[in-house]
Every structure is written in C-alpha cells, then in structure tokens.
Amino acid sequence: MATSGIRHRIFIAVELDAALRRRIVELEEDLQRAGARLRWIPAENLHFTVRFLGEITPAQLAQVKLATREVSAAVAPFHLSLHGIGAFPSMQRPQVVWVGVREGAEELAALSSRLDAALERHRFPPEDRPYVAHLTLARVRDRRVWGDLVRAVSGSREVAVGTQEVHSLTVMESHLNPRGARYTRVEEVPLGQALKSPE
C-alpha cells in the first residue's frame, strides 16, 4: 500500500497521572464557578507538550520515535510540582490560561533541549522558541471574558495544584475534528533505561 500521502500530526508529551488530572479538573471547575467561562481543555487532553512536530510522514514518525527513545533512555525520572495560574501573553490580555511548574521546570526544559538536539540529528529543524514549562488549561477566544477571567483567577494566582512523578515520555498523535482535538498514544517510552544497573 502506498503511504506517500499519509501524514501524522505528532507531538511529544509528558502525560499527567490520574490523581493530578482530577485535581486540574477540580481547579477548572472552581474557576468556572468563580466566573471564568472559558472552553477548558478536556481532562483526557491535559498534558505537557515537550515538542510539537506538526504533520509528518510515516518515515519521519519512525525517526521521531527513535529520537524519543534515545533521549528517554539517558534521562532519570523526576518530580513535577504544579503551582500558580497565569496567562500568555499577560493576565491583562490573556490568550492562553496555564498552570505553572515549580519543581521539574528545569527537567522539562532539559528534556526539550535534548529532544531538539536528537531531532536535529534526524534532520528535523530546530525549535525557534525557548521552552517555557506550563500546562495549558484553556484558550481565550473572546476578549469580552477578560475581566471575568482576571477576577476569577485573582484568588488562585499562587495556588498549589499538585505533584506527580514523571516516568516516561509519550509520542502522541493529534486527530483534528469539528468537536476539537482527540489525542492517541503512538508510543510511550520509559525514562532512565540506560541508567539502570545490570541485574
């Protein structure tokens, strides 16, 4: 079967564990009740994007999986602590509402940098923006909600959200449809396999 026309919309992510996912949903519900009427990211779609590749061929996807394995093998599992709510580009003109990272931000940035280097070796162009560790909660389409959003978030700017251990990186595929994106796992790769002592 010919595959020349097939494209996969791919990104590499750190997935949330079930407990942290529940805590994020509770936070979204709290903000909704406080007046932040936004289109929140569905619970099943919550994740940390470490690198977005966009639409690539099956051959390129094989290279992405290889690069992800190379990087994951040499990186130890680490602790992630989520803290505080903010917005890009600013809370006064919010377009993306996010939860920040207190512990684990450096590790996520290092993962992103290692992936960039590995993907460059596999002939992918480098990422042109610096990596900023954050978890997207919502995208703001209507500036009329800005005031309500600022008021709703005012009491949660420094909220301690939750923690988890990061044990793997996941190559994900995004399927776009009129109801929004649906994500599926292509391959989950454990961290630190090359660091384990032989039995």
N, C-alpha and C positions, 0 to 999 in steps of 0.2 A: 504494500500500500504506500502511495506517495505521501510524504509528510512535509513537502516544501512549503505548503500554505499554512501549516499549523503554527499557532502562536500561543504561548502561555504567559499570562500576566503574573509575574513572580516577585515575591519579596522574602526576605529572611527576617525571622522574628524570634523574640523571646515570648513564650506564651505564659499566661497567668495561671496559677493553680486555682482550684475550685474555691478555696476559702477567700482568697484575695479578690477573685471575680465577684463573689457575693458581696463583699464589702464595698466594692466600687459601685455595684448596682444600688446598694443601700444609700450611698453617697449621692448618686444621681437622683434617686427618689427624694432625698432630703432637699436637694437644690430645687427640684421641680415643685415641691410643696412650698418652698420659700419664694417662688415666683419666677424661677429661671425656666421658662417654657421653650425648650430647645428640642431639636431632634438628636437625642442621645445615641451614642454608638451602642448597638445591641450587645448584650452580655457575651454572646458567643463570638463576637468580633473583637473584643478587647485584647490588645497585645502591644508589645513594644516592637516597633519596626526598627531593625538594626541596619538594613539596607534594602532599598526598593530598586528593583531591576527593570520593571515595566514589561513590555511584551517582548518575548524572546523565543527562539526556535527550540525544538526538542534537543538539538545538538548543544545549544548554549545552556539549556537547562541541565544537561549532564555535567557540563563544566561548573555550573553554579553548585551543584551537589558535591562535586569533588572539592571545590574550594571551601565549602562549608565544613566538610569532613576534616580537611587539612587544618583549618583554624580551630575547630572544636576540640580536636584531639589534644592540642597543646595548651588549652585554657582550663584552669581549675574552676569547679563550681563556685558560686559566690552568693552572698546575701544581698537582697534587694529590700529597701525600705522606702515606701511612698509617703510623701509629706507635702501638704500645701496645694492650693489651687491657683492657677494663673491663666493667662491667655496670650496668644500671639496675635498681632504684634504688640499689643498692650491691653490692659484691662479696660482702658478708656475707649479703645476701638477694637473690641475682640472679634477675631475671625475663627480662631481655634481655642477651645477651652481645654485645659490639660491639668493633670495631676503631676506634681514634680517628684523627683527622685532625690532622697537624702543619702542613704547608703547604697552603693552599687552604681552610682553615676559614672565614676571613673572606669569601672569594669566594663560597663556598656559602651563607653566611648572607646576604650581599648579594643573591645570586640569589633566595633565598627571599623576602626583603623586597620586591624589585622585582616578583616574581610576585604576592605578596599585594596590592600596590598595583594592578597591572594587572588582576587578577581582581576586585578590588573595583569597579573602573570598569566591569566587565562584570557587576556585580550579584551576585557571589559573596560570602558572608560572610567576614570576615577570620579568619585563623588565630588561635586564642586561646592558643596555647602558643608560647613562644620557640623558635626553631630551634636545635637542637644538632646539629652535623655529626658523623655517625657512620655506620658500616657495620654493619648487623645481621648477626651470624654465626649466632645460634641463639636460640630462645625456650625458657625453662626452665619446664616444666610440673610437675615433681616435686621438692619440696623435699628429698627423700632424696638427690639428687645434689649438693646444695650443697657438702658437704665435699669430695667428689672433684673438683668443678669448681675450687674455690679452690686445691687442691693442684696440679692440672694447670696452672693459669694462672700460678702463683706465679713460674715461671721465664720467663714471656713477657710480664709486665706492661709492659715497656719495649721490646718487640721492634720493630725497623724492618721494616715489612711490604713496602713497595714504593711505586712512584710511577707516575704517568701524566699525560699532558696531557689536559685537558678541552676538547673542540672543539664539543660540541653538548649540547642538552637534548632529552629524548625524552618525548613524551606516550605513556603506557603504559596498557594495559587489563589488568585482573586478572580471570581466569576461575577461579572457585572450584569445586572438586570434592572428593570424599572423600579423594583421594590428596594433596591440597594445592593450592596456587595455581599457575596457569600464566599467564605474562605474555606479551603480544604488543605489538609496536610499533604505535602508531597513526600517529605522525608523529615523525620525527627532524628537529630544527631546528638548523642550524649557528649557532655563536656569531659575533658580530662582523661580520655582513654590512654593517651601516650604517657601520662604522668603516673599511672598505676604501677606499683611494684609487681614483678612477676611472682606468681604463687610459688 
